[in-house]
Amino acid sequence: MAIDIRDIDLRRVLDAGPNPIFLHDREFRLILANRAYLALAGMTEEEALGRPYWEVFPKNGGPLPSCLHAMDKAEEEETEEVRLPDGRVFLSRSAPLFDAHGAYLCSRHDLTDITALDRARAAIAASEAKHRTLLENLPQKIFWKDSRSVYVACNAAYARELKLAQPDDIAGRDDFEFYPRELAEKYRADDARIMAGGRVEEIEEPYRAADGQESWVHTVKVPLLAASGGPTGILGIFWDVTEQRRARQRIERLDRMYRTISLCNQTLVHATDELTLCREMCRVLVNHGGFRGACVLHGNGAEHALTVAGAAGLNEEETRWVVAFCTRRAAETGGKFQTGTADICNDLTHEPKLGTVNAELDATSAAMLPLVSEGHHFGCLWVGSREANAFDGETVALLQELAGDLAFGIGNLRSRAERMGILEKLDASLDHAVTAIAGTVEMRDPYTAGHQRRVAELACAIAREMGLDADRIQGLRMAGIVHDIGKIHVPAEILANPGKLTDAEFEIIKTHPRAGYEILKSIDFPWPVADIVLQHHERLDGSGYPDGRCEPDILLEARILAVADVVEAMASHRPYRPGFGIYPALQEISRHKGRLYDAAVADACLRLFLEKSYSLDTHHMPT
C-alpha cells in the first residue's frame, strides 16, 4: 500500500533524532523546533516559536553567515562552526527548503555538538606545533626519506646545511644532488641495509658539507615500516661529532703514549746493555705506541756521523733513509739538532729521495728527539707516524720525556760498564794478591801444596750444589784459597814433621785459624773472609777450635769450608801418614753429619762425588 507523505508527523520525525533541529522563515523567525533544540535553548515551544532564532539559540546577535549564504544558493547545504562564550562548539548545517513550484518555504538548521572533537583537534594542533617548533629549533639535522631513499621532508637545520631556501625544497631529491658520489652511494647503501634489516643503527661516518668542509657526524637511522612489516622509508638524525672525535682520539693517543712510556721504563729497568735497550725501546714504540717506525741514532750529524744503535718497524733501506733524513735535517736546521731541541716534520709527503736510498717511507710525519746526558748531546730518537700532524705539543712533550729517560738509561749503562770494568780489574788484582799470599804458605809446607786451592774448588762446588748465589760463592772461594794462611806463624819444622805431632805441637797447629783471622781482618773484603777462616775448624757440637763454637754461631760458608777441608785432607797425603783416599773421607762426613758437620753440606758433598762424579784430581765437575 502506498504511503501518503501527508500522513507523516513531521514533529515526531524531528524529535526522534539526537541533534537539535529548527526551522525558520525568511525573516529568521522560528516556525518549528524539536525537543533537543528546545532543551538546549532552555525554553518551551510557546516561548521560542515566532522569535528570531539568534534570540533563542545560538545567541550571537544575528543570523549565521552560513545561513545567509544558504538562502542565496538554492538547494545547497552550508556548514559553519558556532563557538559559544562558554566554550562549547557546534557544527551548524543549514539548507533552504522549497515547494513543488520552487517557491521558498523555510530554512532548516541541524546542530551537532563537536566540543570534544574541537578540543581534540586543538590538542593535536598544539602538539604538532610543539613538535614542529622542537624539530625546527633542534641543532641536529633531521630528514625523512621514502623507500627509494628519496627525500620527503627535513627540518630547518638540515635545510640550512644543504643551502635550501626552505625545508620543503628537499622533497623529491636524493643524496646524489648534495654529496660526492662516494658518500651518496654509502648513504644509500646504509639506507637499504637498515630498511631491509628493520633495525635502528647508529653510525659514525665521514661527512662533507655543501661548502666542501669535511667533518665527522654521528647518524641514527630508523626504518619506517608499514603495518604489514614492509619498509616505507627511513627517518634519520645526525649531528657533528668532529670535536668529540678529536677529543676521543687525543685521549686514546695520550693513553697509548702513557702506556708506552710505562713499558719503556720497564725496559730501562731490566736492560743490561746499551744496544739491547735501544732495540727494545724502538720495539715498544712501534708495537705498543702505534708508530710506523722508530730508530735510535748515535752521533750529532755534524762532526760525528749518525750511526744506528737500534731500530724497529723499518727494513734495511728504510733505516738508511732515516739516517740520511736525520743527517740532512741536522744540516738544514742550523744547529737546532745539535743544541738538543726537538725537530718536528709534520709533512713527509714531499720529502725527496736522498742520495742512493730508493726506499720511500710510508710515513707522513716524523719527530727527532735529542738524546742528552749530563749536558752532552750524543744522539737522537727518530719516530715516524702514518698520521698527518701526529706530533702535537702533548705528544712531543711525552716523547721528549721518553727520550730523556732513554738518554739517562744509556748514560747509566755506560757508567755501569765503566764501573764494572774497574771492578773486574780490582777483583783480578785482589785474586792475584790472595793467591800470592796463599802461595807463601804452601812454600813453607810442601806437603800441603795445592791443598788450599783444591779445598777452595771443592767448597765452591758444594756451594753451587746447595744453590748459593754467585757473590757468596766468590767470597767462599777467597776464604778457601787462604784458609790456612795462619800457618805462616807455625814453625816450619812442625809443618814438615813426618812423624806424629806431640800434644804441644798440635796446640800450636790449632792456633792457625786465629792467626789467619788476625792477618785478614784488616783487609776490606766485600765478604766475611776473616770470619770464615777463623771458623773453618769449628764443629756443630762445639768440639772444634779455636773457640769451640756451636751450630748457631758458625757461618754457613765456614761449615762448607770445614767439610771440604776434611775431605781433601783425608784424601791427600800428610807428612805423618799416607792419604786415606776419597771413600774413607766421604765415610767420615757421612758418619758424623748432623753432629760434627752440617747435614745439608755433607749431603751436597756426597752427591757431588757419588752421583755427579766430582774428582779432586781434575778439580771440576764433568759436564
SULNORRA-V702092 format. One record per residue. N is the residue number from 1. RES is the residue in one small letter. NEAR is the number of other ideal C-beta (glycine too) atoms within 12 Angstrom. D_LAST is the distance of its C-alpha to the last C-alpha in Angstrom with 1 decimal. Layout:
BEGIN
n: (N:N)
res: (RES:RES)
near: (NEAR:NEAR)
d_last: (D_LAST:D_LAST)
END
This chain:
BEGIN
n: (1:2:3:4:5:6:7:8:9:10:11:12:13:14:15:16:17:18:19:20:21:22:23:24:25:26:27:28:29:30:31:32:33:34:35:36:37:38:39:40:41:42:43:44:45:46:47:48:49:50:51:52:53:54:55:56:57:58:59:60:61:62:63:64:65:66:67:68:69:70:71:72:73:74:75:76:77:78:79:80:81:82:83:84:85:86:87:88:89:90:91:92:93:94:95:96:97:98:99:100:101:102:103:104:105:106:107:108:109:110:111:112:113:114:115:116:117:118:119:120:121:122:123:124:125:126:127:128:129:130:131:132:133:134:135:136:137:138:139:140:141:142:143:144:145:146:147:148:149:150:151:152:153:154:155:156:157:158:159:160:161:162:163:164:165:166:167:168:169:170:171:172:173:174:175:176:177:178:179:180:181:182:183:184:185:186:187:188:189:190:191:192:193:194:195:196:197:198:199:200:201:202:203:204:205:206:207:208:209:210:211:212:213:214:215:216:217:218:219:220:221:222:223:224:225:226:227:228:229:230:231:232:233:234:235:236:237:238:239:240:241:242:243:244:245:246:247:248:249:250:251:252:253:254:255:256:257:258:259:260:261:262:263:264:265:266:267:268:269:270:271:272:273:274:275:276:277:278:279:280:281:282:283:284:285:286:287:288:289:290:291:292:293:294:295:296:297:298:299:300:301:302:303:304:305:306:307:308:309:310:311:312:313:314:315:316:317:318:319:320:321:322:323:324:325:326:327:328:329:330:331:332:333:334:335:336:337:338:339:340:341:342:343:344:345:346:347:348:349:350:351:352:353:354:355:356:357:358:359:360:361:362:363:364:365:366:367:368:369:370:371:372:373:374:375:376:377:378:379:380:381:382:383:384:385:386:387:388:389:390:391:392:393:394:395:396:397:398:399:400:401:402:403:404:405:406:407:408:409:410:411:412:413:414:415:416:417:418:419:420:421:422:423:424:425:426:427:428:429:430:431:432:433:434:435:436:437:438:439:440:441:442:443:444:445:446:447:448:449:450:451:452:453:454:455:456:457:458:459:460:461:462:463:464:465:466:467:468:469:470:471:472:473:474:475:476:477:478:479:480:481:482:483:484:485:486:487:488:489:490:491:492:493:494:495:496:497:498:499:500:501:502:503:504:505:506:507:508:509:510:511:512:513:514:515:516:517:518:519:520:521:522:523:524:525:526:527:528:529:530:531:532:533:534:535:536:537:538:539:540:541:542:543:544:545:546:547:548:549:550:551:552:553:554:555:556:557:558:559:560:561:562:563:564:565:566:567:568:569:570:571:572:573:574:575:576:577:578:579:580:581:582:583:584:585:586:587:588:589:590:591:592:593:594:595:596:597:598:599:600:601:602:603:604:605:606:607:608:609:610:611:612:613:614:615:616:617:618:619:620:621:622:623)
res: (m:a:i:d:i:r:d:i:d:l:r:r:v:l:d:a:g:p:n:p:i:f:l:h:d:r:e:f:r:l:i:l:a:n:r:a:y:l:a:l:a:g:m:t:e:e:e:a:l:g:r:p:y:w:e:v:f:p:k:n:g:g:p:l:p:s:c:l:h:a:m:d:k:a:e:e:e:e:t:e:e:v:r:l:p:d:g:r:v:f:l:s:r:s:a:p:l:f:d:a:h:g:a:y:l:c:s:r:h:d:l:t:d:i:t:a:l:d:r:a:r:a:a:i:a:a:s:e:a:k:h:r:t:l:l:e:n:l:p:q:k:i:f:w:k:d:s:r:s:v:y:v:a:c:n:a:a:y:a:r:e:l:k:l:a:q:p:d:d:i:a:g:r:d:d:f:e:f:y:p:r:e:l:a:e:k:y:r:a:d:d:a:r:i:m:a:g:g:r:v:e:e:i:e:e:p:y:r:a:a:d:g:q:e:s:w:v:h:t:v:k:v:p:l:l:a:a:s:g:g:p:t:g:i:l:g:i:f:w:d:v:t:e:q:r:r:a:r:q:r:i:e:r:l:d:r:m:y:r:t:i:s:l:c:n:q:t:l:v:h:a:t:d:e:l:t:l:c:r:e:m:c:r:v:l:v:n:h:g:g:f:r:g:a:c:v:l:h:g:n:g:a:e:h:a:l:t:v:a:g:a:a:g:l:n:e:e:e:t:r:w:v:v:a:f:c:t:r:r:a:a:e:t:g:g:k:f:q:t:g:t:a:d:i:c:n:d:l:t:h:e:p:k:l:g:t:v:n:a:e:l:d:a:t:s:a:a:m:l:p:l:v:s:e:g:h:h:f:g:c:l:w:v:g:s:r:e:a:n:a:f:d:g:e:t:v:a:l:l:q:e:l:a:g:d:l:a:f:g:i:g:n:l:r:s:r:a:e:r:m:g:i:l:e:k:l:d:a:s:l:d:h:a:v:t:a:i:a:g:t:v:e:m:r:d:p:y:t:a:g:h:q:r:r:v:a:e:l:a:c:a:i:a:r:e:m:g:l:d:a:d:r:i:q:g:l:r:m:a:g:i:v:h:d:i:g:k:i:h:v:p:a:e:i:l:a:n:p:g:k:l:t:d:a:e:f:e:i:i:k:t:h:p:r:a:g:y:e:i:l:k:s:i:d:f:p:w:p:v:a:d:i:v:l:q:h:h:e:r:l:d:g:s:g:y:p:d:g:r:c:e:p:d:i:l:l:e:a:r:i:l:a:v:a:d:v:v:e:a:m:a:s:h:r:p:y:r:p:g:f:g:i:y:p:a:l:q:e:i:s:r:h:k:g:r:l:y:d:a:a:v:a:d:a:c:l:r:l:f:l:e:k:s:y:s:l:d:t:h:h:m:p:t)
near: (4:6:7:7:10:8:11:12:13:21:21:12:15:26:21:15:19:17:26:36:35:43:31:39:24:21:17:27:23:34:26:30:39:31:25:24:38:27:21:29:27:13:23:15:23:11:16:31:25:20:25:26:43:27:22:31:33:35:20:22:11:14:30:34:19:30:37:20:21:31:31:19:16:18:16:17:23:28:23:27:24:35:21:20:11:11:13:23:25:34:28:39:27:37:29:30:26:18:10:8:7:11:12:20:21:29:41:36:46:32:39:26:26:24:21:16:17:22:17:14:16:18:14:14:14:14:14:15:14:14:16:18:14:17:26:24:14:19:18:25:34:35:41:29:36:23:22:19:32:22:36:25:28:33:34:28:24:37:27:21:30:29:16:25:11:17:27:16:20:31:19:14:27:24:30:18:20:28:26:19:15:15:23:21:17:23:35:26:20:28:36:22:20:31:32:18:17:19:16:19:27:19:24:21:28:24:34:25:24:19:13:11:14:17:24:25:33:26:33:26:36:27:30:25:21:14:7:7:12:14:27:21:27:39:30:38:27:35:27:25:24:22:15:17:21:17:14:17:24:19:15:17:28:22:19:27:34:23:22:33:30:21:25:40:24:19:32:29:17:17:29:17:20:30:22:21:37:38:27:33:46:40:27:38:44:30:23:27:38:26:40:33:39:46:47:47:42:32:25:31:34:20:10:19:18:35:25:32:35:37:36:33:31:35:19:15:21:30:31:27:36:45:36:31:40:43:30:24:35:33:21:18:25:13:18:23:38:30:19:26:23:33:36:30:34:24:17:33:17:10:27:13:18:25:15:10:23:15:24:18:35:21:35:23:31:43:45:44:39:39:43:28:25:15:11:18:31:31:39:49:51:57:50:42:37:21:27:16:23:33:34:23:17:20:36:30:21:31:43:31:24:40:41:27:33:45:36:25:34:37:26:24:28:26:17:19:20:14:14:17:14:14:16:14:14:17:22:14:14:26:21:16:21:34:24:17:29:40:25:21:36:27:19:25:31:18:27:33:22:27:37:41:29:34:42:41:32:48:47:36:38:46:38:27:28:28:13:26:13:14:16:27:28:28:36:45:40:38:47:43:41:47:49:44:43:36:37:26:24:30:19:19:15:28:31:22:22:16:13:13:23:13:10:12:21:18:15:25:31:26:25:37:39:29:27:39:31:20:28:34:20:10:23:12:29:15:31:27:40:32:30:43:49:38:38:50:38:36:32:31:18:17:18:31:24:25:22:18:26:18:26:12:19:33:29:33:42:42:44:46:52:48:49:49:43:40:43:45:34:27:33:30:20:25:24:20:19:14:23:20:20:29:17:20:30:32:22:28:43:26:16:24:27:19:20:28:41:36:21:25:42:36:24:35:46:29:22:35:33:18:15:19:17:33:20:32:19:14:20:18:21:13:6)
d_last: (137.5:137.3:136.5:138.8:136.7:139.6:139.0:135.5:135.4:133.5:133.0:131.3:129.0:128.0:127.5:125.1:122.4:119.9:120.4:123.2:125.8:129.1:131.8:133.8:136.7:137.1:137.7:134.4:136.4:134.8:136.7:134.2:131.0:129.0:127.9:124.4:125.9:128.5:125.8:123.6:126.7:127.7:131.4:133.9:135.3:138.6:136.9:134.8:137.0:139.1:136.8:134.5:131.1:129.4:131.4:130.1:126.5:124.5:126.2:125.3:128.7:129.6:128.8:125.3:124.5:123.4:126.7:128.7:126.6:127.0:130.8:130.7:128.7:130.4:128.4:125.1:123.0:121.6:118.8:118.1:115.8:117.9:116.2:118.0:117.8:116.2:113.2:114.2:114.1:116.3:116.3:119.9:121.0:124.6:126.8:130.6:132.6:135.6:138.5:139.3:141.1:138.3:139.9:137.6:137.8:135.1:131.4:128.7:125.7:122.7:120.4:116.8:114.8:111.5:110.5:107.2:106.4:107.2:104.9:102.1:102.7:102.7:99.4:97.8:99.2:97.9:94.4:94.4:95.5:92.8:90.1:91.5:91.5:88.0:86.8:88.7:87.3:83.7:81.5:79.4:80.5:81.8:82.8:84.0:83.6:85.0:83.0:83.1:81.4:84.8:85.7:88.4:88.4:86.5:86.9:88.2:84.7:83.5:86.9:86.4:82.9:84.3:87.2:89.7:93.2:93.0:90.7:93.1:92.4:89.0:90.5:90.1:87.4:83.6:80.4:80.8:83.8:81.8:78.1:76.1:75.6:71.9:72.6:75.7:73.8:71.1:73.7:75.5:72.3:71.5:75.1:74.9:71.6:72.8:76.2:74.6:72.1:74.7:72.3:72.4:69.8:68.7:67.5:66.3:67.2:68.3:72.0:74.3:77.7:81.0:80.6:77.2:75.2:71.8:70.4:68.7:70.6:69.9:72.1:73.1:74.8:76.6:77.9:81.6:82.4:85.7:86.7:85.6:82.0:82.2:81.4:84.4:82.7:80.2:80.5:78.2:77.6:75.3:74.7:72.9:69.3:68.3:68.0:66.2:63.8:63.1:62.7:60.3:58.3:58.3:56.9:54.3:53.3:53.1:51.1:48.7:48.5:47.9:45.1:43.7:43.9:42.2:39.3:39.2:39.2:36.2:34.5:35.6:34.1:30.6:30.5:27.9:29.2:32.6:32.1:30.4:33.3:35.9:34.6:34.3:37.8:39.3:37.6:39.1:42.5:42.6:41.1:42.7:45.5:47.0:47.3:47.4:44.8:43.4:42.2:41.3:42.7:42.2:45.3:49.0:50.5:52.6:51.3:47.7:47.1:45.4:41.8:39.8:37.2:36.7:38.7:39.1:41.6:42.4:41.7:41.5:45.2:46.0:43.8:45.6:48.9:47.9:47.1:50.4:52.3:51.0:51.8:55.3:55.9:54.8:57.5:60.2:60.0:61.2:58.3:57.9:54.2:53.6:55.4:53.1:55.5:54.4:55.7:56.6:57.7:59.1:60.2:57.9:60.0:61.8:58.9:59.0:56.3:54.9:54.7:52.7:51.0:52.1:50.5:52.9:51.2:52.6:52.9:56.3:55.5:53.0:52.3:50.7:49.6:49.1:45.9:47.1:45.2:47.2:50.1:48.1:48.3:45.1:45.1:46.2:45.2:47.0:47.6:49.6:51.5:53.3:56.0:59.0:59.6:56.3:56.0:58.7:59.0:56.8:54.0:54.0:54.0:50.9:49.2:50.1:48.6:45.4:45.5:46.0:43.0:40.9:42.2:41.5:37.9:37.4:39.1:36.8:33.6:35.0:36.0:32.6:30.9:33.3:32.7:28.9:29.4:31.7:29.4:26.4:28.8:30.1:26.6:25.8:29.3:28.8:25.5:27.2:30.2:28.3:26.3:29.7:31.3:28.7:29.2:32.9:32.3:30.2:32.9:35.4:33.2:31.6:30.6:28.2:26.8:23.2:23.6:23.7:20.6:18.6:20.2:19.4:15.7:15.7:18.1:16.0:13.0:15.7:17.3:14.3:14.0:17.8:17.7:19.6:20.1:18.9:22.4:22.7:19.4:20.8:24.0:22.4:20.6:24.1:25.7:23.3:23.9:27.7:28.1:30.2:32.2:35.3:35.4:37.1:40.2:39.9:42.0:40.1:42.0:40.6:37.0:37.6:39.8:38.6:40.7:40.6:41.4:44.7:44.9:46.2:43.3:40.7:42.6:42.1:38.3:38.2:39.6:36.5:34.8:38.0:38.5:35.1:36.0:39.3:37.6:35.0:37.2:39.0:35.9:35.4:31.6:30.5:29.1:30.9:29.5:32.8:33.0:29.5:30.4:33.8:32.4:29.4:31.7:33.3:32.9:33.5:36.7:38.2:38.1:36.0:37.3:38.7:40.1:39.4:37.8:37.0:34.2:35.5:36.0:32.6:30.0:26.7:25.0:27.3:26.4:22.7:23.6:25.9:23.4:20.9:24.0:25.3:22.2:21.7:25.5:26.0:23.2:24.6:28.0:31.0:34.4:36.1:33.7:30.8:27.4:27.2:23.6:20.7:22.2:25.6:24.0:22.2:25.6:27.3:25.5:25.5:29.3:30.2:28.0:30.4:33.0:31.6:28.1:27.0:26.0:23.3:21.8:22.1:20.5:17.4:17.2:17.8:15.1:12.4:13.8:15.2:12.9:9.4:9.9:10.3:12.4:15.2:15.5:12.2:12.5:9.0:6.4:3.8:0.0)
END
